[in-house]
Amino acid sequence: MSVILGYDQSPGAARALRVAIELAAAFGERLVLVFGAAAPGGTGEEYRAHHEAIRQAGRTSLDQAVKAVDEAGVPSTVEIIDEKPAQALLDAASRHDGRVIVVGSWGESPMRGALLGSTPHKLLHLSTVPVLCVPTAEEGP
């Protein structure tokens, strides 16, 4: 089994990374770091340019996350998947026998997430494995 992490270098993802490292270490499992790299549009030169820029952003983000994972001594796998983030995480969880999918939240209201289709909201409704949504900032005492 493995712990699946959606990572995009956002403040929520940074905190989710710390939690995912703790989970993977506690379970003695591999941490699969996933970046969904679907570009807007469908064809043409503009699509190719967006697609490559998004994939490069994913590589940069994940390189930094892997350093933290390596420092914690947790084995990892990196995937940049050409899907929207929620589908990319669902696909990775299926391929890697995911125990849990970990994602950061942006602190948006549940209504806004439902209307705009946030990744955590989609995962909570579509995933067959548990989803852990990590809030951006730690709560007070």
Helices and strands as residue ranges (DSSP letters): E 2-6, H 11-27, E 30-36, H 44-71, E 76-81, H 85-95, E 98-104, H 110-116, H 119-126, E 131-134
